[in-house]
Amino acid sequence: MDKFYIIGTAQALFFVVLILTKRGKVLSDYLLALFIFLLGSELFFTYCQATQLYPRIPQLAVLDIYFWTLLGPCLLLYTQTKTTGREQFEKRNLFYLIPALIATIAFAGYLKIDVVLFNVKECNGFQWFARNVWFFNMPIFIIAALFRIHRHQKAIKNYYSYSHSVDFKWLAFLTYGFSVFLLFLYTSYLIYRITSVPMPETYNFKWLILTSYVFGLGFYGYRQKGVFDDNSELSQQTVSETSNINNKTESFYNGGRSYQKSGLMQEDAEMMAQQLIALMEREKPYLDSELRLASLAEKLNVTPHNLSQVINSFCGKSFFEFVNSFRIDEAQKILSDPNKQMYKMMTIAYDSGFNSKTSFYAFFKKSTSMTPAQYQKNLNSSQMV
């Protein structure tokens, strides 16, 4: 079992080297490298505990101290850079280091005692406070990161009809994956605090989850361009587009520009909704796989904000859902056309306005509860009856 921890540590260090040897590194690369390094350092600390090396070198406790106080801020900062496109460290982010500072002050003089971080009876008031800050600060940062991702993805769907470079599957995997480990760890701790029954068998299991997570980062990271390899062109494009999205996101969530204060009258909104549907049916702008809210608003000679309000309020959908519903209707027409039965699904996806087979299949099944092939098969069967 101990070998898994040291293998996970080595794997984490290998990923860190890959990131740091990239060309054209930006702040988010250094933050990701630090995040993975902290994962590896905690696995090494766990290995030292399991092999009884830690009691002989109590100074190794610094690995555990900074894992719990720096990893959460690191992940939140990484999330901020990827969702805003701003690759500069801001002075206000120094507040994220407060938990690490508190833990450093409280535990600095006790690193020669191997139980200082866990033995509550030997702690004074400040050390007891620091211990709780040390142990419970991480979920706050993780929740903040999850909220930022959710908010950003929601805003994206109100401005874009497609998912490509504006999609953050890697970021979601990074955050949600670690949340699984954290949930299991705190659940085990809570059960122990309530029942006072030690569960030594869960100790190795929860750190095996962390080891598996590190390997998962490597597997997923290799498949995601720009994570471990150098892709400056992709990085520049993503940063530029992400920065643009962030500006729109801030406007979307700005209370001063909420729908209640948009000034759009009910009658005007209803008329705009009718004009929008007529435009979609007449000109079929949804066939443009890169259709955006701004370009559609320009066709209607209205502001993107007012158009977004109409789509959200009158259609009950995000812009992404609204446009793709028309694309699904178009795909269904193609699938039901006897003259187009030999079309490949990739051709149907592109002819309907989708920019990838994956998004086509995902949205089609979400809308019809069937894959395109199943839909076509059922349609053919009903026509033969």
C-alpha positions in Angstrom: 0.0 0.0 0.0 2.8 2.4 0.8 4.2 2.0 -2.7 1.1 3.6 -4.2 1.7 6.8 -2.2 5.3 7.1 -3.4 4.3 6.3 -7.0 1.6 9.0 -6.8 4.2 11.4 -5.4 6.6 10.6 -8.3 3.8 11.0 -10.8 2.8 14.4 -9.4 6.4 15.6 -9.6 6.6 14.4 -13.2 3.6 16.5 -14.1 5.1 19.5 -12.3 8.2 19.2 -14.4 6.2 19.0 -17.6 4.3 22.2 -16.8 7.4 24.1 -15.7 9.3 23.1 -18.9 6.6 24.5 -21.2 7.4 27.5 -23.3 5.4 30.7 -22.8 4.2 29.9 -19.3 1.7 32.2 -17.7 0.4 32.6 -14.1 -2.2 29.8 -14.5 0.6 27.3 -15.4 2.5 28.1 -12.2 -0.7 27.8 -10.2 -1.5 24.4 -11.7 2.1 23.3 -11.0 1.8 24.4 -7.4 -1.5 22.7 -7.0 -0.2 19.4 -8.3 3.0 19.8 -6.2 0.9 20.2 -3.1 -1.0 17.0 -4.0 2.3 15.2 -4.3 3.7 16.6 -1.1 0.6 15.4 0.8 1.0 11.9 -0.6 4.7 11.9 0.4 3.7 13.0 3.9 1.1 10.1 4.0 3.9 7.8 2.9 6.1 9.1 5.7 3.4 8.5 8.3 2.7 5.0 7.0 6.4 4.1 7.2 7.0 5.7 10.6 9.4 8.2 9.1 7.4 11.2 10.2 7.9 10.8 14.0 11.7 10.8 13.4 11.5 13.9 11.2 8.6 16.0 12.7 9.6 18.9 10.5 7.8 17.0 7.6 4.7 18.4 9.2 5.2 21.5 7.1 4.0 19.5 4.1 0.7 18.8 5.7 0.4 22.4 7.0 0.7 24.0 3.6 -1.3 21.3 1.8 -4.3 22.3 3.8 -3.8 26.0 3.7 -2.4 26.6 0.2 -4.2 24.1 -2.0 -7.6 25.7 -1.7 -6.4 29.2 -2.5 -4.3 27.8 -5.3 -7.3 26.1 -6.9 -9.5 29.2 -6.6 -6.8 31.5 -8.1 -6.3 29.0 -11.0 -10.1 29.0 -11.5 -10.1 32.8 -11.5 -7.4 33.1 -14.1 -9.0 30.5 -16.4 -12.5 32.1 -16.2 -11.4 35.7 -16.5 -8.4 35.4 -18.8 -6.4 37.7 -16.6 -3.0 36.2 -16.0 -1.7 38.7 -13.5 -1.6 38.2 -9.8 -3.6 40.9 -8.0 -2.7 42.3 -4.6 -6.1 41.6 -3.2 -5.5 37.9 -3.7 -2.9 38.1 -0.9 -5.9 37.7 1.5 -6.1 34.1 0.4 -2.8 33.4 2.2 -4.3 34.3 5.6 -5.0 30.7 6.6 -1.4 29.8 5.7 -0.1 32.7 7.7 -2.2 31.8 10.8 -1.1 28.2 10.7 2.6 29.2 10.3 2.5 31.5 13.3 0.6 28.9 15.5 2.6 25.8 14.6 6.1 27.3 14.0 7.4 26.6 17.5 5.9 23.1 17.7 7.3 21.3 14.7 9.4 19.1 17.0 6.3 17.6 18.5 4.7 15.1 16.1 1.2 15.4 17.5 0.9 19.2 17.7 -1.4 19.4 14.7 -3.8 16.8 16.0 -3.7 16.8 19.8 -6.3 19.4 20.8 -5.6 19.1 24.5 -2.1 20.4 24.1 -3.2 23.5 22.2 -3.8 27.0 23.7 -6.6 29.2 22.5 -4.9 30.6 19.4 -3.5 27.2 18.4 -7.0 25.7 18.7 -8.3 28.5 16.5 -5.4 28.0 14.0 -6.0 24.3 14.0 -9.6 24.8 12.9 -8.6 27.4 10.3 -6.0 24.9 9.0 -8.4 22.0 8.8 -11.6 23.7 7.6 -10.5 26.5 5.3 -10.1 24.3 2.2 -13.9 23.6 1.6 -14.6 27.4 1.6 -12.1 27.9 -1.2 -13.3 24.8 -3.1 -16.9 26.0 -2.9 -15.9 29.4 -4.1 -14.2 27.8 -7.1 -17.2 25.7 -7.9 -19.5 28.7 -7.7 -17.2 30.7 -10.1 -17.2 27.8 -12.6 -21.0 27.4 -12.4 -21.6 31.1 -12.8 -19.2 31.4 -15.7 -20.7 28.4 -17.6 -24.2 29.8 -17.0 -23.2 33.2 -18.4 -21.5 31.5 -21.4 -24.8 29.9 -22.4 -26.4 33.3 -22.6 -23.9 34.6 -25.1 -22.7 31.6 -27.2 -24.6 28.9 -29.1 -21.6 26.5 -29.2 -19.0 25.1 -26.9 -15.4 25.0 -28.1 -12.6 27.0 -26.6 -15.1 28.6 -24.2 -15.8 25.1 -22.7 -14.1 24.4 -19.4 -14.3 20.6 -19.0 -10.7 20.4 -17.8 -11.4 23.0 -15.1 -14.6 21.2 -14.0 -12.7 17.9 -13.8 -9.9 19.5 -11.8 -12.3 21.0 -9.3 -15.1 18.4 -9.1 -12.6 15.6 -9.0 -10.8 17.0 -5.9 -14.2 17.7 -4.3 -14.9 13.9 -4.4 -11.8 13.3 -2.3 -12.6 16.1 0.0 -16.2 15.0 0.5 -15.0 11.5 1.4 -12.4 12.8 3.8 -14.6 15.1 5.7 -17.4 12.5 5.8 -15.1 10.0 7.4 -13.9 12.6 9.9 -17.5 13.6 10.8 -18.5 10.0 11.3 -15.5 9.5 13.6 -16.4 12.7 15.6 -20.0 11.6 16.1 -19.5 7.9 16.8 -15.9 8.1 18.4 -15.3 4.8 16.6 -11.9 4.9 14.7 -12.0 3.6 11.2 -8.4 2.8 10.3 -9.5 0.9 7.2 -10.8 4.2 5.6 -7.4 5.9 6.1 -5.7 4.2 3.3 -8.7 4.2 1.1 -9.1 8.0 1.1 -5.5 8.6 0.2 -5.8 6.0 -2.5 -8.6 8.2 -3.9 -6.1 11.1 -3.9 -3.6 9.0 -5.7 -6.1 8.0 -8.3 -7.0 11.6 -8.7 -3.4 12.5 -9.5 -3.3 9.8 -12.1 -6.6 11.1 -13.5 -5.1 14.6 -13.8 -2.3 13.1 -15.9 -4.6 11.2 -18.2 -7.1 14.0 -18.7 -4.3 16.6 -18.9 -2.6 14.8 -21.7 -5.8 14.8 -23.7 -6.4 18.5 -23.0 -4.3 20.7 -25.3 -2.2 23.3 -23.5 -2.1 21.7 -20.1 1.2 19.8 -20.2 2.3 20.7 -23.8 3.2 24.0 -25.3 0.4 25.5 -27.4 0.9 29.2 -27.4 -1.5 29.9 -30.3 -4.3 28.0 -28.5 -3.4 29.8 -25.3 -3.6 33.2 -26.8 -6.9 32.5 -28.5 -8.4 31.1 -25.3 -7.1 34.0 -23.2 -8.5 36.6 -25.6 -11.9 34.8 -25.9 -12.1 34.1 -22.1 -11.4 37.8 -21.3 -14.2 38.8 -23.6 -16.5 36.3 -22.0 -15.6 37.6 -18.5 -16.5 41.2 -19.5 -19.9 39.9 -20.6 -20.2 37.8 -17.5 -19.6 40.8 -15.2 -22.3 42.7 -17.1 -24.7 39.8 -16.9 -24.4 39.5 -13.1 -24.1 43.3 -12.5 -27.1 44.3 -10.4 -27.1 47.7 -12.1 -27.9 46.1 -15.4 -30.4 43.5 -14.2 -33.4 42.7 -16.3 -35.6 44.6 -13.9 -33.7 47.8 -14.7 -33.3 47.2 -18.5 -36.2 49.6 -19.4 -37.7 47.0 -21.8 -41.5 47.4 -21.8 -43.7 44.3 -21.9 -45.2 45.1 -25.3 -41.8 45.8 -26.8 -40.5 42.5 -25.4 -43.4 40.6 -26.9 -42.9 42.2 -30.3 -39.1 41.4 -30.1 -39.9 37.8 -29.3 -42.2 37.5 -32.4 -39.6 39.1 -34.6 -36.9 36.8 -33.2 -38.9 33.6 -34.0 -39.8 35.0 -37.4 -36.1 35.6 -38.1 -35.1 32.2 -36.9 -37.6 30.5 -39.2 -37.0 32.8 -42.2 -33.2 33.2 -42.3 -32.1 30.2 -40.2 -29.2 32.0 -38.6 -28.8 29.0 -36.3 -27.1 27.1 -39.2 -24.1 29.3 -38.4 -22.1 27.0 -36.0 -20.5 30.0 -34.4 -23.6 32.1 -33.9 -23.4 34.5 -31.0 -25.9 36.6 -29.1 -24.3 39.8 -30.4 -24.5 38.9 -34.0 -28.2 37.8 -33.7 -29.0 41.0 -31.8 -27.4 43.0 -34.7 -29.7 41.3 -37.2 -32.7 42.4 -35.1 -31.3 45.8 -34.5 -31.6 45.4 -30.7 -29.1 45.3 -27.8 -27.7 41.9 -26.8 -28.9 42.6 -23.2 -32.5 43.1 -24.2 -32.4 40.1 -26.6 -31.0 37.9 -23.8 -33.8 39.1 -21.5 -36.4 38.2 -24.2 -34.9 34.7 -24.7 -34.6 34.0 -21.0 -38.0 35.4 -20.0 -40.3 34.6 -22.9 -38.7 31.4 -24.2 -37.6 30.2 -20.8 -34.2 29.1 -22.2 -30.6 30.3 -22.3 -29.3 31.5 -25.7 -27.4 28.3 -26.0 -30.5 26.2 -25.5 -32.7 28.4 -27.6 -30.5 28.2 -30.7 -29.7 24.5 -30.3 -33.4 23.7 -30.1 -33.8 25.1 -33.7 -30.8 23.0 -34.7 -32.4 19.9 -33.3 -35.6 20.7 -35.3 -33.4 21.0 -38.4 -31.7 17.7 -37.7 -35.0 16.0 -37.3 -36.2 17.3 -40.7 -33.0 15.9 -42.3 -33.4 12.6 -40.6 -37.0 12.3 -41.8 -36.2 13.2 -45.4 -36.3 10.1 -47.5 -33.7 11.7 -49.9 -31.2 12.1 -47.1 -31.3 8.7 -45.5 -27.7 7.9 -46.6 -26.3 11.1 -44.9 -23.7 10.4 -42.3 -24.4 11.7 -38.8 -21.4 14.0 -38.9 -22.9 15.6 -42.1 -26.3 16.0 -40.4 -24.7 17.6 -37.4 -22.8 20.2 -39.5 -25.9 20.8 -41.8 -27.9 21.5 -38.7 -25.5 24.1 -37.3 -23.6 22.0 -34.8 -19.8 22.4 -34.7 -19.1 18.9 -33.4 -20.5 15.4 -33.3 -20.2 15.2 -29.6 -22.4 18.3 -28.9 -24.9 17.2 -31.6 -25.4 13.8 -29.9 -25.5 15.2 -26.4 -28.1 17.9 -27.2 -30.1 15.6 -29.4 -30.4 13.0 -26.7 -31.2 15.6 -24.1 -34.0 17.0 -26.3 -35.5 13.7 -27.6 -34.3 11.1 -25.1 -32.9 9.2 -28.1 -29.7 9.2 -30.1 -30.0 10.4 -33.8 -29.7 6.9 -35.0 -32.5 5.6 -32.7 -34.7 8.5 -33.7 -34.2 7.7 -37.4 -34.8 4.0 -36.8 -38.0 4.6 -34.9 -39.1 7.0 -37.7 -38.5 4.4 -40.4 -40.3 1.7 -38.4 -43.4 3.9 -38.0 -43.4 4.7 -41.7 -43.3 1.0 -42.7 -46.4 0.2 -40.5 
